[in-house]
Amino acid sequence: MKNIVLHLLASIGSFGIAVGLMQGFIQQFISFADPINEMAMCVLMLMAGTVFMGVVVSEVKEQLNK
């Protein structure tokens, strides 16, 4: 159960960072040298959020099948 919550929080955080980058909220804290770097960071955070959400789904399925 602890891993499910931890991975869920990581997923929400990754998606939050990606949305913050898209909306420009993160620029107050992090400055990028080039817009392509910002887009790459956004894509990486979206991919990380998707992976973490997939882990959460598989862990929940595993818990339900016990």
Summary of the structure (lengths in Angstrom):
residues: 66
radius of gyration: 14.5
end to end distance: 13.2
largest distance: 49.7
contacts: 156
relative contact order: 0.19
helix: 85%
strand: 0%
